[in-house]
Amino acid sequence: MSLAFISHDTCKEHEMGDYHPECPARLHAIKDRMIASGMEMLVTHYDAPQASIEQLARVHDRDYIRKIFDTAPTTGPGLAWVDGDTAMNSRTLPAALHSAGAAILGVDLVMSGKHPTAFCCVRPPGHHAGRSSAAGFCFFNNVAVGAAHALEQHQLKRVAIVDFDVHHGNGTEDIFIDDPRVLFCSSFQHPFYPGTGADTVAPNIINLPLPRLTSGADFRAAVERAWLPRLDAFAPELILVSAGFDGHAEDDMAHFNLREPDYAWITRELHKLAGRHAQERIVSCLEGGYTLSALGRCVSTHVDELIGHA
């Protein structure tokens, strides 16, 4: 069975101004690389539905959801800023709803057995959005919406979320801290934006703060030590991934020295875990990655490993 590749055209219409790094060109770069690498022929495409308010309210406060709806422009070229680097144009709200809906569809597809794995090629990203806050280019927490859907709609008891973006997944931590049904693993450059995670103490949170210039070898060693044994012991019934590729050595948004083989390795390790515990079920959601060529190569590599072409 092929991988479910989930996106929506509105995700290319959300813009936050000229020169903003979280731009529509990111999705175009991914599509171009998928075609050039031959991966485009190996996936099944789906249009993402919009998440409902009820589905969002499993992880976000209703007052916050209402604020995002009320703030969103409906016409014209203007931007509404909700955070110092996070803005909405007239197409942002539909894009954010489809991005969260992609994670829901991905969960439904893998839980039904139609596809073992899914990749949500969407924007805006989500892992900095907390219960009642937008931040870091994020409005709704896509991976959290998907996890909550899996717990409630599919009655799962153990869901793992693995976040290898170079920035701490502070929004996801805020939503699931102390929820024993969710094991959250986040690796990130520290000290760095958003400045959280290094001091978190919670039984279901495994944060992995790493110094600037972390190499692929050091990243792999840290993951093998801190994450893999805990994930194995947790035995997740589903793995969700916050797939951020801004730790790539070519990405100037941060200061890690990871390369495509490192992203292939972590994806392969997660695929092995899913094979042991979760009937291969993985839903991955795009987060960061801002140097276009590196982003396209990393996503193509990630998707290849999710399919199982080791």
N, C-alpha and C positions, 0 to 999 in steps of 0.2 A: 504493500500500500504506500502511496506517495504522501509527502508532507502537505498539510494544508497551509497555503500561503494567503494570509488574510490582510486586506487593505481596503481603502476606499478613496475615491478621487477627491473628496473634500479635504483629506489630509494634506493635499498639495496646495490647498487654497488658504490655509491658515498662514498668516505672515505677521511678523512683529517689527517690520521696518527694514529699510535698506541696511545691509551689512550685518544684520543679526545672525549669529552663527547657527541658530536653530531655524533653518530655512527650508523651503520646499525643495531646493536642489539636492538635499540629502536623499529624498526618496527617488529622484531621478537618477542619482549616482548609483543607488542600489539596483534599480531596474536595469540600467545599462550594464552593470557588472554581471548580473544574473544572466542576461542574454549572452554576453561575451564569453562567459565561462561554461555555457551550456546548461546551467542549473535551471533556467526558466522552463525547460522542457520536462523537468523531473518533479514539478510541483503541481498541485491542483489549486487554482485560484478561487477565492471567495470574496464577495463584497461584505464588509463588516456592517452589521446592523447598528442602530443607535441603542446605547444603554438607556434604560428607563430611569426615572427619578427613584423608583423603589429599589432598583438594582444599585444605583449610586449610594442610596441611603444606608445600605448595609455597611459602608465604610466611611461615609462622610456625613457630617451633621446636616440636617435639613436646612438650617439657617444659612450655612455656607453654600449649599447647592443653590438656594434661592438667590444669594448674593451674586454668584457667578452668572446665573440666568439674567438677573437684573442689570448687571454691569455690561454684558455683552452688547456691542454695537449691532444694529440690525441692517443699517445701510451706510453707504459712503465709505471713503477711504481712511477715516480717522481710526486711531488706536485708543483703547481704554487700558490703562496700566493697572495691574492688580498687585504688582511687586516690582522692585527696582529693575529687574531684567525680564519681566514676564508681562506680555501685553496681549490684548484681544483685538482682532479686526472683525469684520462682519461675518467671516466664515469660521472663526475660531470655535464658537460653541458647537456647531454641527461637527466639526473635525474632532473636538474633544469627546463628544458623545459617541461618534463612530470608533474612536480609538479605544474607549472603554468597552464598547460593544464587541470589538474584535476579540478581546480577551475572553469575554463570555462565550462567543461563538467557538473560539478555540477549545475552551473547556468542554463544551457540548460535543464537539466533533471527536475529541480524543476519548471522552467518557463513553460515547456511543460505540466506539470501536471502528468508526469510519476511517479515521486516520490515527496512527500512533503518536504523531507529533504535529505541532502547529507552530508557525512563526507569524507574529502580528507585525507587519511592516507599516507602522502607523506613527503619526505625530499629531498633536503634541505628545511628548513623553509623559511619564506619570510618577516616578518614584520619589520625587520631592514633595508631592501633594499630600498633606496630612489630613487628619479628620476635619479640620476647619481652616485650612490655609493652602493657598497657592504659593509656589516658589520655584525657582530654578527651571523656568520654562514649562512648568507642569501645572495643570488645573485639576484633573481627576486622576486618581491613582489606578492606572489601568490594570496592573498586575494584582493589586489588592482587590479590585472589583472582581477579577476573574477568580481569585482564591476564595472570596466570600461566596461567590456563586457556586463553586465546587462544594463548599462546606454545607451550604443551605439547600441547594437544589439537588445535589447528587449525594448528600448525606455522608460525605467523606469524613473520616476522623483524623487523618494526618495528611497535611499538605506542607510541602517544603517550598520556600521561595529563596532562590539563589540570585544574588545581585552582584555582578562583577563590573559594574560601572566604576569609573575612577572616583566618583563622588559617592559619599555615604547615602544610602537609601533612607533618609531620615523620615520621609513621609510614611513609608511602609512600616518602619519601626514604630512610629507613633500610633499607627492603626492596630498593629498586632501584638504590641508588647504585652507580655503576660497572658497571651492566648495560647494555651498548651496544645491546641490543635494545629498550630502553625509554627514551624521551625524556620526562622529567618536568618540567612547567612549573607553578610554584606562585606565585600572587600573594598578598600578605598585608600586614596592618598591622604596622609595625615601628617602635619596639620594642613588643612585645605578646606575649601567650600564643601559643605555648609558649616563645618566646624563642630559637627556632632559625631557621636558614635564611639569615640575612643574610651569613654568612661561608662558606657551603658552596662548595667548589671541586671540581667534577667535570664531566667532558665531557658527561654526559647529563642534567645538572640545570640548569634555567634558573629560578632563584629571582628573584622580583620584589618585594623589600621596598619598601613605600610608606608615607609618613607618615600620621599620623592626619589626618582631615578631607580625605583624597584625594577629589577630585571625579570625576564621570563623565568629563569631558574629559581629566583627567590620567591616569585609569586607561586610557582608550582609547589615548592617546598612548604610554603605557608598553608596553602590549601590542603595539601596532603596531611599536614599535621593538625590543622584546626577544624576543617570542614568535613572531610570525607569520613572519618570514623563516626562523627556525630550524625551525619546523614544516614549512614548505614544502620546505626543503632535506632534511629527514628523510624526507619522503614516507611518512607512516605508513599501514600497511595497515588500521588500526583506531584510532579515537580513543575513549578512555574519559574521562569527565568526573567530577571530584569537584565536584558542584554545591552549593556553599554560598551562601546568600543573606543571611548575617548582616552583609554589608557595606552593606546597605540603610540609607538615612538614618534610617529609622524604627526600626531595630533597636538597642536599647540595650545589646547585648552587646559592641559595638565602636564605632568612631568613623570609619567611612567615610561618604561622602555619595553612594552609588550609588543609582540609581533603576531602575525596570523597563526603560526604554529602554536602559540600559547592559547589563543582562543579556540583553536581546534582541539587542543588537549583538554581544556576545562569542559568543553561541550561533550567530548568523548567520554570523560569521566562521569558526567551527569547522565549521559545516555546509558552507560553501564549500570549506574545506580537505578535508573528507571527500569531497566530490564530485569534487575533483581527483585525490585519491590513494587513497581507501579505498572506492570504490563506495558512498559516502554513509554508511558504517557508523560509527555513534556509539552508545555505551552510556553513559548518564549515571546517576549514583548520588547520591541526596540526601545532603548533609552537613548544614551548619548552616543557621540561619534560625529566629529565636525570637520575633519579633513576628508574631503569627498572621496578621493581615490582610495585611501586607507579604509574608509567606512564601507565602500562597495566591496572591497576584497575581503574584509572581515565578515561581513554578512554572508557573502557567498560561501566562505569557509564554514561558518557556523551552520548554515542551512545544510551544507553537504554532510557534516557530521551528524546533524539531527536525522537526516535520512538514513545514515549508517554507512556512508562510504569511507570507512577508515582506511 
